[in-house]
Amino acid sequence: MKLNHKSSVLLVVLAVVLLFLPFIADALLGRGWVRILDFALLYIMLALGLNIVVGYAGLLDLGYIAFFAVGAYCYALLGSPQFGLHWPFWIVLPLGALLACVFGVLLGAPTLRLRGDYLAIVTLGFGEIVRIFLNNLNAPINITNGPQGINMIDPIRLGTFSLSSEQSLFGLSFPAVHLHYYLFLACTLLVIFISMRLQDSRIGRAWAAIREDEVAATAMGINTRNIKLLAFAMGATFGGAAGGLFAGLQGFVSPESFGLTESIMVLCMVVLGGMGNIKGVVLGGVLLVLLPEALRHGAGPMQQAWFGKTYIDPESLRMLLFGLALIAVMLLRPAGLWPSRQRQRELTEEHEDYDSTR
């Protein structure tokens, strides 16, 4: 794909902004916002993985956070004092992604004949089974440490280079949150590249055919069974990799981090941004991570400035405003904030067909 001069300039500007973003956020908003940017990149990776299942293949998955949990616990068990194992990062992370891929196939295999609401219920149950399993696997043999979680997880190390402590490179000082930002940014860009290649491949076109009409796709010779399993496997792989990075960043994991709310949040990122559109999914991930935090920090001072006291707890007000914003977007932009051209055309045609039948 050839880029014109304007697109090239925009890409250069975007690259420069991404490189200096942690320093800008640190100087203007504080180091806590750099950590929020780290989590934003993790959630973008999760949303891009779910976009393969929901956006490309049209398979509604409400238990996607289970693969995030599998990757995180794989990293935690193999890189902590829990079992006395301290395997290196470059082995544990791919292993967690591979294990999540296996779980994705295990989820996809029995759900091949299910669609719509039935598929959503089964995947929802799978996500809860994984969370409850992790929560109770501390007896009779303690494996996951139950609801207490696993702590003292080894930080991310690349050889002798540890991301948990401040490092000096090229005469500049990089705190730990900045180092994690650049690693997560590189991983996110890799996931975006893979997603773009998949979308333009024969596999991507097969996913689109299944999403539009599975019966017609079968009649055209597409092996819907294998293509569906591949969608679950690829999406789960991205989720498992993000889970490993999450465990290395936090140094602690527990079942509470992988509840239904997290699955719904990731799904909202895909739907709000624009299903099937990589740019839209990235936008949805950024907004749904940064906007709630902005509301959390701004709700209290705003009430103090307007009314002189805090009437509503900032946490409750944050969720209220967040929910109202989601409802408004779905009413005004049902295809998402940045939908794909195909999705926008489909919704326009459905609306026109509905108006013609009235």
N, C-alpha and C positions, 0 to 999 in steps of 0.2 A: 504494500500500500504506500503510494507516494504522498508526501505531505507538501502542501503549498507553503509559501513563505510565512503567511500569518499563523498557520498551525505550528510551524517550527518555532516561531517566536514564543507562542503560548506555551509550548512544551518546555522550552528553556526557562521561561519565567517560573513555570510550575516547579521544575526541578530545583531551581534556586530557592524558592519559597520552602519546599519540603526539606531542603538541607539545613536551612537556618531557622526553621519553625521552632524547634525546642529552645533555642537561645532567645528568640523573640517572645515566646510564651513565658519563659523563665523571667525575663526582664520586666515584662508588662504585667503579668498576672500572678507570678509565683511558681515555684517548682512543683507544687501540687498539680498544676495544670499540665505540666509535661507528663506526669504519671497518667493523667486522664487521656492524653494523646496516645500513650502506650496502649491503654485499654481500648481506645477507639480503633487502633490498627488491628488488635486481636479480634474485635467484633466485626471488623470489615472482612477479615479472613473467614470468620464463621458465616457471615452473610453471603459471601461469595460461594462457599461450599453449599449452603442451603439453596442458593440460587440455581445450582445445577439440578437439584432434585425438584424444586418447586417451579422455578422460572423456565428452565430448559425442557425438562421432561413432564412438567405438569402434575407431579406427584406430591400431594399435600402431606407434609411431615411435621408433626407436632412434638416429636420426641428427639429432635436433632441434637439437643444439648447433651444427650447420652454419649455421643461420640466425643464431644468435648471432655466429658468426664472420663472416658476410657483413656484418652491421651494424657490427661492430667495425672490420673492415678498410676498409669504405667510409668511415667516419669518419676512420680513420687515414690513408688515402691522400689524402683531400680536405682534411685539416686538419693537415698536418705538412710538414716540409721535404722529404719523400720525392719529391714532384713539384713542390715549390715553391708548392703551393696552400694557401691558408689561408681556406677558405670559412667563413662564419659558422655557428654552431651551429644556428640555426633553419632553415637550408637543409640542412645535412649530415645531421642526425638524421632528418627525414622522408624524405630520399633513401635513407638506409640501410634504413629500414623498408620503403620501396617496393621496393628491390632485393631484400630478403629475401622480400617477397611474391611477386615474380616467380620467385625460386628455389623457393618453396613450390609454385607452380603447375607449374613444370618437374618437380619431384619427384612431384607428385600425378598428373600426366597419364599417365605410363607405368605407374602402379601401381594404376589404377582397378579392375582385375580381380583384384587380389591381396588375400588376406585372411590373418589370423593370422600363422603363422610365416614364410610367404613374404614378406609385407609387411614384417615386422620385419627380415628379412635384407636386403631391398632398401634400406630406409631406413638400416640400419646401413652398408651399402656406400656410400651417398650421403654420409653424414657423414664417412667415412674418405677418400673421394675429395676432398672439399672441403679437409680438413686436409692431405692429401698434396699437393694442388695448391698450396695456399698455401705449403707448406714448400719446394717446388721451383721456384716461379715467380721465381727470381732469375737465371735464365740461359735463353736467350742475352740476354734483356733483363731487367734487374733491375726488377721491379715491386713485389714484396712483401718484398724483402730476405731471403727464405728463412728458415732457422731462426733467424737473428739477430733477426728481428722488426723492427718499426718503433717508434722512440722519438721523443722530443721532440714528441709529439702536442699540439696546441693544447688548453688547458684549456677547460672549458665556460664560455662567456661569453654573457650575456644583455644585448646592447648593450654598454655600457661596464662592466657589472657582472660581474666575474670571480669564479668560485667557487673559484679556486685559491689565493686569499689571504684573510686574515682581513678581515672587513667589520664595520662598526658600524652597527647599525640600532636605532632607538628607544632609544638610550642603552645598548644591549647589544652585547657583542662576540661575533661568530659566527666560529669557526674554519672552515677549509675543509671539514673532514669534517662539520660541522654543516650547512653550506650545501648540500652534496651530499645529506645526509639529507633535507632538506626538499624538494629538487627531486625526488629519487627517490620520496619519499612521495607527492607530488602525482601523479607519473606512475603509481605503483602504484594509487592510488585511481581514477585515470581508467581503467586497465585493468580494475579490479574492476567499475566502473560499466558499461563496455562488455560485459564478460562476463555480468553480470546481465541486461542488456537482450537480449543474444543468446540466453541460456538461456530467457527467457520469450517469445521471438518465434516466428514460424512457422518460421524457419530452425532455431532450437534444437529445436523439436519434430520437424523433419525429421531432424536429426542423431540425435536419440534413437530415431526409428523405424528408421534405418539401423543403429544400434548393436544394437537388439534383434533385428531380422530384416530383412535387406536385400531378400530376395525379396518379403516382404510389403509393404515400403515401395515397391518398384517397382510391385507390383500395385495399390497405392493411388494411383498417379500421381505419385509423387515422382521428380524428376529426380536420381537418385543420382549421376550423373556430375558435374553442376554443384555439388551440395551437398557432395560429397567434396572437390572442388577448392577450394570456398570454405572448408572447414575447414582444409585445408593452408595456404591463403593467409592466413587470419586468424591462425592460430597462428604462422606464419612472420613476420608483421608485428610481433607483439609481441616475438618473439625478436630481430628486427633492431633494434627500438628499444632493447631492453635492451643489445644489443651496442654500439650507439653511445654509450650512457651509460657503459658499462664502459670503453670506450676513452678517453672524456673524463676519467673518474675516475683511471684508472691512468696515463695518459700514455705507455703502452707496450703493444703487443700482439705476440704471437708464436703460432705454430701450437700450441705446447705447451699453451696455455690452452683448447684446443677439442678435446680428445681424447674417446675413448669413455667414460672415467670420468665426465666432466662430464655427458654425455647420460644415463648410468645414474643419476647423482645426481638430476638433474631429474625423471626418471621415478619414482624412489623417493619424491620429494616428493609427486607426484600420487597414487601408489598408497598410500603410508603415510597421507597426510592423509585421503583419501577421493575416489575418482575421481568426477568430475561434480559435486562439491560445492565451491563457491568457498571457503566458510569452512574446509573441511577442507584444501584445497590450500594456503591461506595458513598454516594451522597446520603442515602438513607442511614447507613452506618454511622457516618460522621454526625449527622443531625441528632440521631437518637441516643448518642453517647454524650455529646456536648450540650445539647439543649436541656436535658434534665439537670445536669450539673450547674448550668447557668441559672436555671430556675431555683435550684437548691440554695445557691449562694446569694441570689438576688431577691428572693421572696421576702426574707426577713427585713433587710434594709429598706426595701421598697415600702413595706407597711409602716416602718418607723418614720420614713420621710413623709408619707401621705397622711397618716392618722396619728402619729406620735406614739404608737404602741403596736405590739404584735398581737393581732386578733386570731389568726389562724396559724397553726404550726407549719413552718416552712416545708417540712416533709410531706404533709398532707396536701398543702397547696401546690406543691410541685407536681404530685401525681394528678391532681385535679386539672391543672393547666395543661399538663402533658396529654391527658386523655381528651380534653377539649380540642387541642391542636390536632390530634390524630383524627378525630371525628370531622373536623373542618376540612382537613386535607382529603379525606375519603369522599366527602360530599362534593368538593369543588374539583378535585383531581382524582377520579376513580382509577385511572390507569397508573397513578403514581406521579411523583414530582418530576421525574425524568424518564418517561416510559420509552420503550423501544418503538420504532416506527410501526412494526407489525402489530404490537399490542394496542397501540393507539388506533390503528386502522380497524382492528377487530371490534373494539368498543364502539367506535363511531358507526360501523355497519350494524352492530347489534342495536344501538340506539335508533338508527334510522328504520330498521326492520320493526322495532317495537312501535314507533310512531305510525308506521304505515298500517299496522294491524288494529290501531285504536279506532 
